[in-house]
Amino acid sequence: MDNFKTISESKTVMTELMIPSYSNFGGKVHGGVILSLMDKVAYACAAKHAETYCVTASIDTVDFREPVEVGEIVSLLASVNYVGRSSLVIGIKVLSENIKTKTVKHTNSSYFSMVAVDELTHKPVQVPGLILENEVDIQRFITAMHRKELNRYYRQEGARIKAEYRNPDFMEMLKKERCLLKAGLE
Ligand SMILES: CC(C)(COP(=O)(O)OP(=O)(O)OC[C@H]1O[C@@H](n2cnc3c(N)ncnc32)[C@H](O)[C@@H]1OP(=O)(O)O)[C@@H](O)C(=O)NCCC(=O)NCCS
């Protein structure tokens, strides 16, 4: 009998104070600090569901909607949105709270694709299935399935364009861009 688990069994929240050493030259928190925290919470959530070691396979777009200030408290909310055979998509929402004003900003969200691997062989291993308990769970599972398909399409298109970049249509498009071809490359 296949093993299935609920999303709430692996839901993870991580909270961290933004200290001055996390800041960039502009005095805001470095984007890399937030990405590192996102990777940690994605790992914790994936490993709880998979009950084994997991690796980050890919990360969906991360748009920083608002800067995070030093002194704010960042909370990262992670849950399993989708499972395949050995892969898991972890949805992450990042909130940043100003301690004095109590204002909470939604600074960014992203989806991390993690793969459960055997600790010795490092080969992908099967993860438990997912029990979808409400409309939000179903919506997240289906949108993750769709994103997976879109990503496959983008990868194929990227490879095709790389192979055909000298296509006259692309060269025509270049004329509208802010670039110049060095003499002899036309
Ligand atoms: C991720 C990794 C384990 C996949 O190994 P692989 O031999 O290519 O495995 P497979 O092709 O059999 O794919 C296994 C699963 O990973 C998924 N997968 C592979 N590459 C992926 C990617 N780039 N994005 C999302 N999912 C991916 C597959 O869809 C498959 O999912 P499924 O089992 O649910 O169907 C391997 O590429 C790896 O170890 N990468 C390095 C990871 C790492 O070190 N991360 C930290 C970077 S510092």
The ligand as an SDF file (V2000), in Angstrom:
LIG
                    3D

 48 50  0  0  0  0  0  0  0  0999 V2000
   18.1810   16.8290   -8.8330 C   0  0  0  0  0  0  0  0  0  0  0  0
   18.8800   15.4980   -9.1810 C   0  0  0  0  0  0  0  0  0  0  0  0
   18.8950   14.5970   -7.9580 C   0  0  0  0  0  0  0  0  0  0  0  0
   18.0570   14.8300  -10.3100 C   0  0  0  0  0  0  0  0  0  0  0  0
   18.7430   13.6460  -10.6370 O   0  0  0  0  0  0  0  0  0  0  0  0
   18.4780   12.8780  -12.0120 P   0  0  0  0  0  0  0  0  0  0  0  0
   19.3480   11.7020  -12.0620 O   0  0  0  0  0  0  0  0  0  0  0  0
   18.4800   13.8680  -13.1260 O   0  0  0  0  0  0  0  0  0  0  0  0
   17.0560   12.3380  -11.7480 O   0  0  0  0  0  0  0  0  0  0  0  0
   15.8550   12.0600  -12.7230 P   0  0  0  0  0  0  0  0  0  0  0  0
   16.0390   12.5670  -14.1180 O   0  0  0  0  0  0  0  0  0  0  0  0
   15.5310   10.6170  -12.5370 O   0  0  0  0  0  0  0  0  0  0  0  0
   14.7000   12.9320  -12.0650 O   0  0  0  0  0  0  0  0  0  0  0  0
   14.2990   12.6830  -10.7400 C   0  0  0  0  0  0  0  0  0  0  0  0
   13.2290   13.6760  -10.3980 C   0  0  0  0  0  0  0  0  0  0  0  0
   13.8080   14.9750  -10.3290 O   0  0  0  0  0  0  0  0  0  0  0  0
   13.0550   15.8670  -11.1200 C   0  0  0  0  0  0  0  0  0  0  0  0
   13.9700   16.8710  -11.6280 N   0  0  0  0  0  0  0  0  0  0  0  0
   15.1660   16.6580  -12.2080 C   0  0  0  0  0  0  0  0  0  0  0  0
   15.7200   17.8400  -12.5460 N   0  0  0  0  0  0  0  0  0  0  0  0
   14.8390   18.7920  -12.1650 C   0  0  0  0  0  0  0  0  0  0  0  0
   14.8320   20.2140  -12.2460 C   0  0  0  0  0  0  0  0  0  0  0  0
   15.8550   20.8970  -12.7670 N   0  0  0  0  0  0  0  0  0  0  0  0
   13.7700   20.8780  -11.7540 N   0  0  0  0  0  0  0  0  0  0  0  0
   12.7410   20.2180  -11.1950 C   0  0  0  0  0  0  0  0  0  0  0  0
   12.6790   18.8680  -11.0830 N   0  0  0  0  0  0  0  0  0  0  0  0
   13.7200   18.1810  -11.5710 C   0  0  0  0  0  0  0  0  0  0  0  0
   12.4600   15.0040  -12.2240 C   0  0  0  0  0  0  0  0  0  0  0  0
   11.3300   15.6260  -12.8100 O   0  0  0  0  0  0  0  0  0  0  0  0
   12.1180   13.7640  -11.4450 C   0  0  0  0  0  0  0  0  0  0  0  0
   10.9040   13.9750  -10.7580 O   0  0  0  0  0  0  0  0  0  0  0  0
    9.8830   12.7520  -10.4170 P   0  0  0  0  0  0  0  0  0  0  0  0
   10.6950   11.6420   -9.8040 O   0  0  0  0  0  0  0  0  0  0  0  0
    8.9430   13.3240   -9.4210 O   0  0  0  0  0  0  0  0  0  0  0  0
    9.2480   12.3690  -11.6950 O   0  0  0  0  0  0  0  0  0  0  0  0
   20.3400   15.7190   -9.6880 C   0  0  0  0  0  0  0  0  0  0  0  0
   20.3010   16.4810  -10.8750 O   0  0  0  0  0  0  0  0  0  0  0  0
   21.2120   16.4180   -8.6570 C   0  0  0  0  0  0  0  0  0  0  0  0
   21.7180   15.7950   -7.7340 O   0  0  0  0  0  0  0  0  0  0  0  0
   21.4290   17.7390   -8.8210 N   0  0  0  0  0  0  0  0  0  0  0  0
   22.2360   18.5030   -7.8980 C   0  0  0  0  0  0  0  0  0  0  0  0
   21.3640   18.9930   -6.7440 C   0  0  0  0  0  0  0  0  0  0  0  0
   22.1530   19.8370   -5.7840 C   0  0  0  0  0  0  0  0  0  0  0  0
   23.2700   19.5280   -5.4430 O   0  0  0  0  0  0  0  0  0  0  0  0
   21.5280   20.9500   -5.3410 N   0  0  0  0  0  0  0  0  0  0  0  0
   22.1730   21.8970   -4.4990 C   0  0  0  0  0  0  0  0  0  0  0  0
   22.9330   22.8430   -5.3350 C   0  0  0  0  0  0  0  0  0  0  0  0
   24.2030   23.6490   -4.3910 S   0  0  0  0  0  0  0  0  0  0  0  0
  1  2  1  0
  2  3  1  0
  2  4  1  0
  2 36  1  0
  4  5  1  0
  5  6  1  0
  6  7  2  0
  6  8  1  0
  6  9  1  0
  9 10  1  0
 10 11  2  0
 10 12  1  0
 10 13  1  0
 13 14  1  0
 14 15  1  0
 15 16  1  0
 15 30  1  0
 16 17  1  0
 17 18  1  0
 17 28  1  0
 18 19  1  0
 18 27  1  0
 19 20  2  0
 20 21  1  0
 21 22  1  0
 21 27  2  0
 22 23  1  0
 22 24  2  0
 24 25  1  0
 25 26  2  0
 26 27  1  0
 28 29  1  0
 28 30  1  0
 30 31  1  0
 31 32  1  0
 32 33  2  0
 32 34  1  0
 32 35  1  0
 36 37  1  0
 36 38  1  0
 38 39  2  0
 38 40  1  0
 40 41  1  0
 41 42  1  0
 42 43  1  0
 43 44  2  0
 43 45  1  0
 45 46  1  0
 46 47  1  0
 47 48  1  0
M  END
$$$$
